[in-house]
């Protein structure tokens, strides 16, 4: 799937929002939208470090899920499919954003930024 080119971002809020929208667009078969279930299967949290052009430099795991451990790799792969995230060179460094992946029982996720 080919994504539209990302827009340049000027601050962390713009970066997080654009990143979450690109996660949804790049991973349509792994997404759910709407109400988050009361009980989630897994909640991995990633910090994504970018290069100035918005490509992924590093992905750091801030929270590993206690169960359904495969969802961690699913989240990391989703980040790479959604990249690049926009020119961040006008933002102050470090060029990073954090995303929480809310996985339901069907192993589909919703970026918490969109909740």
N, C-alpha and C positions, 0 to 999 in steps of 0.2 A: 504494500500500500504506500503510495506516494503522498506525503504531507505537503501542504503549502509551506513556503519559506516562513520562518518565524519572524516576527517584528522585533526591532531593537527594543530593549527594555531599559528603563532609567532608574528603577528602584526595586527593592526586594519584593514588594507587594505585586508589582507588574510581573516580575519573574515567576513568582509562585503561581499566580493565576494562569499565565501563559503556559507554564510547565504542566499544570493540572489539565488544562484543555488539550494540550498535545498528548498527554498520557491517554486521555479518552479517545482522541482521534486515531492514535497509532495502535490501539489495542481494543478494537470494537468487540471482539469475541470474548474478551476477558473482563468486561466492564458491566456493572449494574449502576443504574441511576435511580433517583427517587429515595424513598425511605431507607435508612440504615436499619438493619435488624437489631432487635434488643440484645441478642447474643451473637457475637461475631466468632468466626472460626479462627481467625488469626489477624494480628495487627503489627506487621513489620513497619519499622520507621527507618527511612534512609536519609542520609545527608548526601547531596549530590554536589560535587565540586566541578566547576566549569572552567574551560579556557575562555579567553576573551571573545571568541567567535560563537560561544554557546555550546560547543561540543563537550562531551563528558571527559573530565580529567580523572576523577576518582569517584567511587561510590563507597561511602562509609556506612556501616550498619550501626544504627543507634539503638535499635531494639529488635531482638530476635523473637519470633513467635514461640510460645510455649508448646504449641502443637501445630500440626500441618506445616512442618518445617520447609516443605517444598515451596510454600508461598513466598519465602524470602527470595529464592532464585527467580520466581515468577515476577516479583516486583522489580528486581534488578534488571531482568531482561526487558521488562516494560519500559523502564527508563531509557535503556539503550535504543529501543525501537522509536521512542518519541524524540530523541535528540536530532538535531541541535535545538536549543531552547532560546535562541536569540542572542544577538550581539550584546554582551554585557560590559563592553569596554568603557561605557560612560558611567557605570556604577562604581562606587567605592569597592575596593577589594576587602575581604576575600569574596570571590564570586561563587556563592553557595546558596542552595535552598534545601529545606527539609520537607519531606512529604511522608505522611502517614497513610498506609494502604489498609483500608477497611475491607477485609475479605469475608464474604458470606459463605454459607455451607456449600454452595456450588463452585467454590474456588474462583469466584469473580470478585473484582475489587472496585472500590470507589475511592478516588483520592479525597482525603479529608478536607483539603482546601476547597473542594466544591460542595461540601456539606453545609 
